[in-house]
Amino acid sequence: MNIQVSAKTFTSSAALLADHAAVRRRLFGRAPVSPVGPEPVDAEPLITVRRRLPAVNLQFHDAHVRAFRRWQMIAANGPCTAHILKRCAEARVPYEAVIGPCRKHRVAQFRHLLMWEIKTMVKPSISYPELGRLFGGRDHTTALHGVRAHAERIMSKER
């Protein structure tokens, strides 16, 4: 591909501006002209009437969706999620707090206990990244810390 470019030379700024205007007219052409037509007639506005619906308590409206999602989690992760849900119900700690970002001492220690139980009793072959994902997508080092911290608590109580 051989492209040759030659520079234009101008004697004055007026010649430069005139050339610029000519190039601009050539490239952009005329401004589009709107077609002339009859003036629009103002029509009477339409009035729509909507029925007022009774207020619905949406708290119970989505209970079936929550139950289905909980079933999906149990089906996907098997006995581990079922164990977490069962222990949360026993200890009266909300499942959402255990898998959520809550850092309260009681919830964090309970989360460590559950991590330790799953790693030692429920499914010893579980990897730490998988264990972290069970608890709301936590990092594998968080799961490792939780298991070790609870094991340390058990050892200190035995002494």
VENTA-V51203 format. One line per field, one symbol per residue. ss: DSSP state (h for helix, s for strand, l for the rest). A space follows every 10 residues. Layout:
ss->???
This chain:
ss->llllllllll llhhhhhhhh hhhhhhhhll llllllllll llllllllll lllllllhhh hlhhhhhhhh hhhhhhhlhh hhhhhhhhhh hlllhhhhhl llllhhhhhh hhhhhhhhhh hhlllllhhh hhhhlllllh hhhhhhhhhh hhhhhhhhl
